Amino acid sequence: MNKIITIIQIVSALVLIVLILLQNKEGGLSGVFGGSDSSNVFRTKRGMEKKLFILTIVFTIFFLALSLASLFTY
């Protein structure tokens, strides 16, 4: 049982890494150091960007649940 949880956890971690890397990166580090440009407008996520964001949240919760499950099975 522990091996199955570990394998699923590794696969979900890889999927989570890919989902995070696919997120839209806009400002880079310029926003951290006070860089301002005209793209600092608040906007809502739409379409594929919103689905990717929700899928990332779902896989994060799934990965957390697997981590807790592997903690309690040992």
N, C-alpha and C positions, 0 to 999 in steps of 0.2 A: 504493500500500500504506500509506503514511504517513497519508493522509486517512482511510482505513478504520479504522485503529487509533485515530486521534484522535477520530473520531465515536463509535466504540464506547466509548472512554474517557470521553467527555463523558456519554454515556447511562448508563454504569455509575456515574459519579460522582453523577449526579442520583438514581439509584435508591438508592445508598448513603446519600445525604443524607436521603432519605425514610425509609429503614429506621432510621437513627439517631434521627430525630425521633419515630418511632413507639415507640421504647423507653419503658418505664415509668419515669417520673421520680417519685421518692418524696419525698426530703427536701429537695430544692433546695439552697440554700447553708447551711442550718442545721447540717448535719453537719460542714461545713468549720470553722465557728467554735465547735464544741463543743456545739451545741444537742442536747439529748437529749430524746427522747420515747419513748413505748412502742412505736413502730413499728420500732425498731432491732433487729429479730429476724432472725437469719440464716435464710433459707429457700431452697428449691430452686425453679428455674424449671420450670413445668409447662405443658403444652398449647401454646396459641398463642404465649405468651411465649417458650417454649423454641425453637419453630420460627423465630420472628422473630430471636432471638439467633443461632441457627446460620446463618440466611440472611444476617445481617449479617456474620458471619465469612467466609462463602463469598464474598460480594461484595467484601469487603475484600481477600482474597487474589487475587481476579480483577482488581481494580483495580490492585493492586501488580504483578501479572504484566504487565498492559497497560502500566503505566508503564515497567517494565524493557524491554519489547519496543519501545516507542517510543523509548527511550533508545538502544538498540542498532541501530535501523534508520536513524538519521540519520547 
